[in-house]
Amino acid sequence: MPELNWTVHLARRAARRTATLIAMILLGAGVAGVGFGSAALGLLAGVLLVASVAEYLFAVHYKMDGEGISARGLWQRRYMKWSHVRRVIRDDAGVKLSPLPRPSRLEAYRGIYAWFSESNQDEVMAAITYHTSPEAAGGGDRPPVEFIARSPGA
């Protein structure tokens, strides 16, 4: 299967939400700067707030190839080999590739969540299905991958 690349920029999908978020960041930085009496601390607060929502504000680039999936954002790089994927949880916005064999509180901190672009849901899911199949693994002793579909609000 050929390499699959795509970019998602969540801030462009909701202009009003993005404007509100930027206003809240500026307000928070301003309050911190005035409250602490230091422009430097206000700037630090602003940088920390931007860092906390960087995946939303800045583009994330995804790449799937025969080895695994990678996600590259402004300050974060994540990579996961297909052999480490144990569960695939799909929802309307994207798909979570998890190395955990069953649900856990660690779920939010492990694996990769790949956002779909506006038109690539089927292509992404086909690539994941192919790369996590026993045939793609060379027919080895790879544990089966569980596929889960979640509906909105679940």
FIKOLZA-1660 file (N, C-alpha, C; in steps of 0.1 Angstrom, whole numbers, plus 5000, padded with zeros to 4 digits):
% residues 154
   i   px   py   pz ch aa at
   1 5009 4988 5000  A  M  N
   1 5000 5000 5000  A  M CA
   1 5009 5012 5000  A  M  C
   2 5006 5022 4992  A  P  N
   2 5014 5034 4991  A  P CA
   2 5013 5043 5004  A  P  C
   3 5024 5051 5005  A  E  N
   3 5024 5060 5017  A  E CA
   3 5012 5070 5016  A  E  C
   4 5007 5073 5028  A  L  N
   4 4996 5082 5028  A  L CA
   4 5000 5094 5037  A  L  C
   5 4998 5106 5032  A  N  N
   5 5002 5119 5039  A  N CA
   5 4990 5128 5039  A  N  C
   6 4988 5135 5050  A  W  N
   6 4977 5145 5050  A  W CA
   6 4980 5155 5061  A  W  C
   7 4974 5167 5060  A  T  N
   7 4976 5177 5070  A  T CA
   7 4962 5182 5075  A  T  C
   8 4961 5184 5088  A  V  N
   8 4948 5189 5094  A  V CA
   8 4951 5201 5102  A  V  C
   9 4943 5212 5099  A  H  N
   9 4945 5224 5107  A  H CA
   9 4931 5227 5113  A  H  C
  10 4929 5223 5125  A  L  N
  10 4916 5224 5132  A  L CA
  10 4912 5238 5134  A  L  C
  11 4921 5248 5136  A  A  N
  11 4917 5262 5138  A  A CA
  11 4909 5268 5126  A  A  C
  12 4912 5263 5114  A  R  N
  12 4906 5268 5102  A  R CA
  12 4892 5263 5101  A  R  C
  13 4888 5252 5108  A  R  N
  13 4875 5246 5106  A  R CA
  13 4864 5254 5114  A  R  C
  14 4868 5262 5124  A  A  N
  14 4858 5269 5132  A  A CA
  14 4864 5283 5135  A  A  C
  15 4862 5293 5127  A  A  N
  15 4867 5306 5128  A  A CA
  15 4863 5313 5141  A  A  C
  16 4850 5312 5144  A  R  N
  16 4845 5318 5156  A  R CA
  16 4851 5312 5169  A  R  C
  17 4852 5299 5170  A  R  N
  17 4858 5292 5181  A  R CA
  17 4873 5296 5182  A  R  C
  18 4880 5297 5171  A  T  N
  18 4894 5301 5171  A  T CA
  18 4896 5315 5176  A  T  C
  19 4887 5324 5171  A  A  N
  19 4888 5338 5176  A  A CA
  19 4886 5339 5191  A  A  C
  20 4876 5332 5196  A  T  N
  20 4873 5332 5210  A  T CA
  20 4885 5326 5218  A  T  C
  21 4891 5316 5213  A  L  N
  21 4903 5310 5220  A  L CA
  21 4914 5320 5220  A  L  C
  22 4917 5326 5209  A  I  N
  22 4928 5336 5209  A  I CA
  22 4925 5348 5219  A  I  C
  23 4913 5352 5219  A  A  N
  23 4909 5363 5229  A  A CA
  23 4911 5358 5243  A  A  C
  24 4908 5346 5246  A  M  N
  24 4909 5340 5260  A  M CA
  24 4924 5339 5263  A  M  C
  25 4933 5335 5253  A  I  N
  25 4947 5334 5256  A  I CA
  25 4953 5348 5259  A  I  C
  26 4949 5358 5251  A  L  N
  26 4953 5372 5253  A  L CA
  26 4948 5377 5267  A  L  C
  27 4936 5374 5270  A  L  N
  27 4930 5379 5283  A  L CA
  27 4938 5372 5294  A  L  C
  28 4940 5359 5293  A  G  N
  28 4947 5352 5304  A  G CA
  28 4962 5357 5306  A  G  C
  29 4968 5359 5294  A  A  N
  29 4982 5365 5295  A  A CA
  29 4982 5379 5301  A  A  C
  30 4972 5387 5297  A  G  N
  30 4971 5400 5303  A  G CA
  30 4968 5400 5318  A  G  C
  31 4959 5392 5322  A  V  N
  31 4956 5391 5336  A  V CA
  31 4968 5386 5344  A  V  C
  32 4975 5376 5339  A  A  N
  32 4987 5371 5346  A  A CA
  32 4998 5382 5347  A  A  C
  33 5000 5390 5336  A  G  N
  33 5010 5401 5336  A  G CA
  33 5006 5412 5346  A  G  C
  34 4994 5416 5346  A  V  N
  34 4989 5426 5355  A  V CA
  34 4989 5421 5370  A  V  C
  35 4984 5409 5371  A  G  N
  35 4983 5403 5385  A  G CA
  35 4997 5401 5391  A  G  C
  36 5007 5397 5383  A  F  N
  36 5020 5395 5389  A  F CA
  36 5029 5407 5388  A  F  C
  37 5023 5417 5381  A  G  N
  37 5031 5430 5379  A  G CA
  37 5044 5428 5371  A  G  C
  38 5043 5419 5361  A  S  N
  38 5055 5416 5353  A  S CA
  38 5050 5412 5339  A  S  C
  39 5055 5420 5329  A  A  N
  39 5052 5417 5315  A  A CA
  39 5059 5403 5311  A  A  C
  40 5070 5400 5317  A  A  N
  40 5077 5387 5314  A  A CA
  40 5068 5375 5318  A  A  C
  41 5062 5376 5330  A  L  N
  41 5053 5365 5335  A  L CA
  41 5040 5365 5326  A  L  C
  42 5036 5376 5322  A  G  N
  42 5024 5377 5313  A  G CA
  42 5027 5370 5300  A  G  C
  43 5039 5373 5295  A  L  N
  43 5043 5366 5282  A  L CA
  43 5045 5351 5284  A  L  C
  44 5051 5347 5295  A  L  N
  44 5052 5333 5298  A  L CA
  44 5039 5326 5299  A  L  C
  45 5029 5333 5306  A  A  N
  45 5016 5327 5306  A  A CA
  45 5010 5325 5293  A  A  C
  46 5012 5335 5284  A  G  N
  46 5007 5334 5270  A  G CA
  46 5013 5323 5263  A  G  C
  47 5026 5321 5264  A  V  N
  47 5033 5310 5257  A  V CA
  47 5028 5297 5262  A  V  C
  48 5026 5296 5275  A  L  N
  48 5021 5283 5281  A  L CA
  48 5007 5280 5276  A  L  C
  49 4999 5290 5275  A  L  N
  49 4985 5288 5271  A  L CA
  49 4985 5284 5256  A  L  C
  50 4993 5290 5248  A  V  N
  50 4994 5286 5234  A  V CA
  50 4999 5272 5232  A  V  C
  51 5009 5269 5240  A  A  N
  51 5015 5255 5240  A  A CA
  51 5004 5245 5243  A  A  C
  52 4995 5248 5253  A  S  N
  52 4985 5238 5257  A  S CA
  52 4975 5236 5246  A  S  C
  53 4973 5244 5237  A  V  N
  53 4963 5243 5226  A  V CA
  53 4970 5243 5212  A  V  C
  54 4983 5239 5212  A  A  N
  54 4990 5240 5199  A  A CA
  54 4985 5230 5189  A  A  C
  55 4980 5219 5193  A  E  N
  55 4974 5209 5183  A  E CA
  55 4962 5215 5176  A  E  C
  56 4955 5223 5183  A  Y  N
  56 4943 5230 5177  A  Y CA
  56 4947 5242 5168  A  Y  C
  57 4956 5250 5173  A  L  N
  57 4960 5263 5166  A  L CA
  57 4968 5261 5154  A  L  C
  58 4977 5251 5154  A  F  N
  58 4987 5249 5143  A  F CA
  58 4984 5236 5136  A  F  C
  59 4989 5235 5124  A  A  N
  59 4987 5223 5116  A  A CA
  59 4994 5211 5121  A  A  C
  60 4988 5199 5119  A  V  N
  60 4993 5186 5123  A  V CA
  60 4995 5178 5110  A  V  C
  61 5007 5173 5108  A  H  N
  61 5010 5166 5095  A  H CA
  61 5010 5151 5099  A  H  C
  62 5003 5143 5092  A  Y  N
  62 5003 5128 5094  A  Y CA
  62 5009 5121 5082  A  Y  C
  63 5016 5110 5086  A  K  N
  63 5022 5101 5075  A  K CA
  63 5020 5087 5079  A  K  C
  64 5014 5079 5070  A  M  N
  64 5013 5064 5072  A  M CA
  64 5021 5057 5061  A  M  C
  65 5030 5048 5066  A  D  N
  65 5037 5040 5056  A  D CA
  65 5037 5026 5061  A  D  C
  66 5046 5017 5055  A  G  N
  66 5046 5003 5058  A  G CA
  66 5051 5000 5072  A  G  C
  67 5058 5010 5078  A  E  N
  67 5064 5008 5092  A  E CA
  67 5054 5012 5103  A  E  C
  68 5047 5024 5101  A  G  N
  68 5039 5029 5111  A  G CA
  68 5032 5042 5107  A  G  C
  69 5027 5049 5118  A  I  N
  69 5021 5062 5116  A  I CA
  69 5028 5072 5124  A  I  C
  70 5030 5084 5118  A  S  N
  70 5036 5095 5126  A  S CA
  70 5027 5108 5125  A  S  C
  71 5028 5116 5135  A  A  N
  71 5020 5128 5136  A  A CA
  71 5031 5139 5140  A  A  C
  72 5031 5150 5133  A  R  N
  72 5041 5160 5135  A  R CA
  72 5034 5173 5136  A  R  C
  73 5035 5180 5148  A  G  N
  73 5029 5193 5150  A  G CA
  73 5040 5203 5153  A  G  C
  74 5036 5214 5158  A  L  N
  74 5046 5225 5161  A  L CA
  74 5057 5221 5170  A  L  C
  75 5053 5215 5182  A  W  N
  75 5062 5212 5192  A  W CA
  75 5062 5197 5196  A  W  C
  76 5055 5189 5188  A  Q  N
  76 5053 5175 5192  A  Q CA
  76 5055 5166 5180  A  Q  C
  77 5062 5155 5182  A  R  N
  77 5064 5145 5172  A  R CA
  77 5060 5132 5179  A  R  C
  78 5051 5124 5172  A  R  N
  78 5047 5111 5177  A  R CA
  78 5049 5101 5166  A  R  C
  79 5052 5089 5170  A  Y  N
  79 5054 5078 5160  A  Y CA
  79 5049 5065 5167  A  Y  C
  80 5043 5057 5159  A  M  N
  80 5038 5044 5164  A  M CA
  80 5040 5033 5153  A  M  C
  81 5046 5022 5156  A  K  N
  81 5048 5011 5147  A  K CA
  81 5034 5004 5146  A  K  C
  82 5032 4998 5134  A  W  N
  82 5019 4991 5133  A  W CA
  82 5019 4979 5142  A  W  C
  83 5030 4973 5145  A  S  N
  83 5031 4961 5153  A  S CA
  83 5027 4964 5168  A  S  C
  84 5027 4977 5172  A  H  N
  84 5023 4981 5185  A  H CA
  84 5008 4984 5187  A  H  C
  85 5001 4985 5176  A  V  N
  85 4987 4989 5176  A  V CA
  85 4979 4977 5181  A  V  C
  86 4971 4979 5191  A  R  N
  86 4962 4968 5197  A  R CA
  86 4948 4971 5195  A  R  C
  87 4944 4984 5195  A  R  N
  87 4930 4988 5193  A  R CA
  87 4929 5000 5184  A  R  C
  88 4919 5001 5176  A  V  N
  88 4916 5012 5167  A  V CA
  88 4902 5017 5171  A  V  C
  89 4901 5029 5176  A  I  N
  89 4889 5035 5180  A  I CA
  89 4885 5046 5170  A  I  C
  90 4875 5044 5162  A  R  N
  90 4871 5054 5153  A  R CA
  90 4859 5062 5158  A  R  C
  91 4859 5075 5155  A  D  N
  91 4848 5084 5158  A  D CA
  91 4846 5092 5145  A  D  C
  92 4836 5102 5146  A  D  N
  92 4833 5110 5134  A  D CA
  92 4845 5119 5130  A  D  C
  93 4853 5123 5139  A  A  N
  93 4864 5133 5137  A  A CA
  93 4877 5127 5133  A  A  C
  94 4880 5114 5138  A  G  N
  94 4893 5108 5135  A  G CA
  94 4893 5094 5141  A  G  C
  95 4905 5090 5143  A  V  N
  95 4908 5076 5147  A  V CA
  95 4919 5076 5157  A  V  C
  96 4917 5068 5168  A  K  N
  96 4927 5067 5179  A  K CA
  96 4934 5053 5177  A  K  C
  97 4947 5053 5176  A  L  N
  97 4955 5041 5175  A  L CA
  97 4961 5039 5188  A  L  C
  98 4957 5028 5195  A  S  N
  98 4962 5026 5209  A  S CA
  98 4970 5013 5210  A  S  C
  99 4981 5014 5218  A  P  N
  99 4989 5002 5221  A  P CA
  99 4984 4994 5232  A  P  C
 100 4973 4999 5239  A  L  N
 100 4967 4992 5250  A  L CA
 100 4957 4982 5246  A  L  C
 101 4957 4970 5251  A  P  N
 101 4948 4959 5246  A  P CA
 101 4934 4961 5251  A  P  C
 102 4932 4969 5262  A  R  N
 102 4918 4972 5267  A  R CA
 102 4918 4986 5272  A  R  C
 103 4906 4991 5274  A  P  N
 103 4904 5005 5279  A  P CA
 103 4912 5007 5292  A  P  C
 104 4917 5019 5293  A  S  N
 104 4925 5022 5305  A  S CA
 104 4925 5037 5307  A  S  C
 105 4928 5042 5319  A  R  N
 105 4930 5056 5322  A  R CA
 105 4942 5062 5315  A  R  C
 106 4951 5053 5311  A  L  N
 106 4963 5058 5303  A  L CA
 106 4960 5061 5289  A  L  C
 107 4948 5057 5284  A  E  N
 107 4945 5059 5270  A  E CA
 107 4948 5073 5265  A  E  C
 108 4945 5083 5272  A  A  N
 108 4947 5097 5267  A  A CA
 108 4962 5100 5265  A  A  C
 109 4971 5092 5271  A  Y  N
 109 4985 5095 5271  A  Y CA
 109 4993 5086 5262  A  Y  C
 110 4986 5076 5257  A  R  N
 110 4993 5066 5248  A  R CA
 110 4987 5065 5235  A  R  C
 111 4995 5062 5225  A  G  N
 111 4990 5061 5211  A  G CA
 111 4989 5074 5204  A  G  C
 112 4982 5074 5193  A  I  N
 112 4981 5085 5184  A  I CA
 112 4966 5087 5180  A  I  C
 113 4962 5099 5181  A  Y  N
 113 4948 5103 5176  A  Y CA
 113 4951 5110 5162  A  Y  C
 114 4946 5104 5152  A  A  N
 114 4947 5110 5138  A  A CA
 114 4934 5116 5134  A  A  C
 115 4934 5129 5133  A  W  N
 115 4922 5136 5128  A  W CA
 115 4921 5134 5113  A  W  C
 116 4908 5132 5109  A  F  N
 116 4905 5131 5095  A  F CA
 116 4906 5145 5088  A  F  C
 117 4910 5145 5075  A  S  N
 117 4908 5158 5068  A  S CA
 117 4893 5157 5063  A  S  C
 118 4889 5167 5056  A  E  N
 118 4875 5168 5052  A  E CA
 118 4871 5156 5043  A  E  C
 119 4880 5150 5036  A  S  N
 119 4876 5140 5026  A  S CA
 119 4884 5127 5026  A  S  C
 120 4892 5124 5037  A  N  N
 120 4900 5112 5036  A  N CA
 120 4897 5101 5046  A  N  C
 121 4885 5101 5052  A  Q  N
 121 4881 5091 5062  A  Q CA
 121 4883 5077 5056  A  Q  C
 122 4877 5074 5045  A  D  N
 122 4877 5061 5039  A  D CA
 122 4892 5056 5036  A  D  C
 123 4899 5066 5030  A  E  N
 123 4913 5062 5027  A  E CA
 123 4922 5059 5039  A  E  C
 124 4920 5067 5050  A  V  N
 124 4927 5065 5062  A  V CA
 124 4923 5052 5069  A  V  C
 125 4910 5049 5069  A  M  N
 125 4906 5036 5075  A  M CA
 125 4910 5024 5067  A  M  C
 126 4910 5025 5054  A  A  N
 126 4915 5014 5045  A  A CA
 126 4930 5012 5048  A  A  C
 127 4938 5022 5049  A  A  N
 127 4952 5021 5052  A  A CA
 127 4954 5014 5066  A  A  C
 128 4947 5019 5076  A  I  N
 128 4949 5013 5089  A  I CA
 128 4945 4998 5089  A  I  C
 129 4933 4995 5083  A  T  N
 129 4929 4981 5082  A  T CA
 129 4939 4972 5075  A  T  C
 130 4945 4977 5064  A  Y  N
 130 4955 4970 5057  A  Y CA
 130 4968 4968 5066  A  Y  C
 131 4973 4979 5071  A  H  N
 131 4986 4978 5079  A  H CA
 131 4985 4970 5092  A  H  C
 132 4973 4969 5097  A  T  N
 132 4971 4961 5110  A  T CA
 132 4966 4947 5108  A  T  C
 133 4965 4943 5095  A  S  N
 133 4960 4930 5092  A  S CA
 133 4972 4920 5094  A  S  C
 134 4969 4907 5097  A  P  N
 134 4979 4897 5098  A  P CA
 134 4987 4895 5085  A  P  C
 135 4981 4897 5074  A  E  N
 135 4988 4896 5061  A  E CA
 135 4999 4906 5060  A  E  C
 136 4996 4919 5064  A  A  N
 136 5006 4929 5063  A  A CA
 136 5018 4927 5072  A  A  C
 137 5015 4919 5083  A  A  N
 137 5026 4916 5093  A  A CA
 137 5034 4904 5089  A  A  C
 138 5031 4899 5077  A  G  N
 138 5038 4887 5072  A  G CA
 138 5033 4874 5077  A  G  C
 139 5021 4874 5083  A  G  N
 139 5015 4862 5088  A  G CA
 139 5021 4858 5101  A  G  C
 140 5028 4866 5108  A  G  N
 140 5034 4862 5120  A  G CA
 140 5024 4860 5132  A  G  C
 141 5030 4860 5144  A  D  N
 141 5021 4858 5156  A  D CA
 141 5016 4871 5162  A  D  C
 142 5013 4880 5154  A  R  N
 142 5008 4893 5158  A  R CA
 142 4995 4892 5165  A  R  C
 143 4993 4898 5177  A  P  N
 143 4979 4897 5183  A  P CA
 143 4969 4904 5174  A  P  C
 144 4956 4900 5175  A  P  N
 144 4946 4906 5167  A  P CA
 144 4944 4921 5172  A  P  C
 145 4940 4929 5162  A  V  N
 145 4937 4943 5165  A  V CA
 145 4922 4944 5166  A  V  C
 146 4917 4951 5177  A  E  N
 146 4903 4953 5179  A  E CA
 146 4899 4966 5173  A  E  C
 147 4888 4966 5165  A  F  N
 147 4883 4978 5158  A  F CA
 147 4870 4982 5165  A  F  C
 148 4869 4995 5170  A  I  N
 148 4858 5000 5177  A  I CA
 148 4853 5012 5170  A  I  C
 149 4840 5013 5168  A  A  N
 149 4834 5025 5163  A  A CA
 149 4826 5032 5174  A  A  C
 150 4829 5045 5176  A  R  N
 150 4821 5053 5186  A  R CA
 150 4813 5063 5179  A  R  C
 151 4801 5064 5184  A  S  N
 151 4792 5074 5179  A  S CA
 151 4794 5087 5186  A  S  C
 152 4789 5099 5181  A  P  N
 152 4791 5111 5188  A  P CA
 152 4784 5111 5201  A  P  C
 153 4791 5117 5211  A  G  N
 153 4786 5118 5225  A  G CA
 153 4788 5105 5233  A  G  C
 154 4795 5095 5227  A  A  N
 154 4797 5082 5234  A  A CA
 154 4809 5083 5243  A  A  C
% end
